[in-house]
């Protein structure tokens, strides 16, 4: 999949060239809508053409040439786009980029010098996938999940040890000891089963730690064991461990893949919401944070931004503003995030844009800060 640095590199090649950029939502849940993207493509082309009605003749000719090139190129495509999102870039009558995107993205066209970068950020970044542990009383299965595959890494099994012959109810050569008596034997067997599960969970936790997962670990299976497995893995120093109670002990590969997709999406939503809350908290407390287009624009102009956060609504409703903000953030090596869903709605209440700051451009520097600047 196309990465953002690769797109920025292409923009560097085309920064002085009139360029047609088209982002398309590739979803087609209804089979009858498999080619709905074609209608969206036509609508964006028509919208851009209307916006150029007063443009110079040469520019309108260049636009028509790029549209014709894109139409000819896309005529070969049949059916759905086969990806949640799609990005096309055309310049000088030549398709320069045909890229499927890993996440859904709003349909949006742009015409201008260079590539439209901001809409790309509405699609979630590539992640490190996830590890999945499915545990029951007999074994724990470990899976590695990526965007396009789920495969089993290993299985840690519960091993029952032979009981000591000196204990009541112990066995010799696999046969019950003569001292076995009802409840005593059952209690001993239950203790051994618990001990065996404990050994299995300990070995499982060590194995997961040895895998050095940068990605989160989802744990599902028998409900009574999920909590114990999570505690054992966390006890080995693995921090990103999440209970996945929707995964049963007999979960199949497709169920695991779906649970991981939903779990990763929820983790991203939670992280975005926490980030927006932090921006707004700092803004309210005057602690190196700001919100609103005007304040963010000033902070970007002063090159004081550590992270820029935009709502998806601002990117789609005010693409020119979003593009200026994104390019300014790139120029000062700031991180950029686009919030969606509930986090976007929360940010919209404060203007649709927020920043975390390296220093505040809204107040006079203290004596200590002035001294640091002159060092």
Secondary structure, 3 states (H helix, E strand, C coil): CCCHHHHHHHHHHHCCCEEEEEEEECCCCCHHHCCHHHHHHHHHHHHHHHHCCCCCHHHHHHHHHHHHHHHHHHCCCCCCCCCCEEEEEEECCEEEEEEEECCCCCCEEEEEECCCCHHHHHCCCCCCCEEEEEECCCEEEEEEECCCCEEEEEEEECCCCCCCCCCCCCEECCEECCCCCHHHHHHHHHHHHHHHHHHHHHHHHHHHHHCCCCCEEEEEECHHHHHHHHHHHHHCCCCCEEECCCCCCCCCHHHHHHHHHHHHHHHHHHHHHHHHHHHHHHHHHCCCEEECHHHHHHHHHCCCEEEEEEEHHHHHHCHHHHHHHHHHHHHCCCEEEEECHHHHHHHHCCCCEEEEECCCCCCCCCHHHHHHHHC
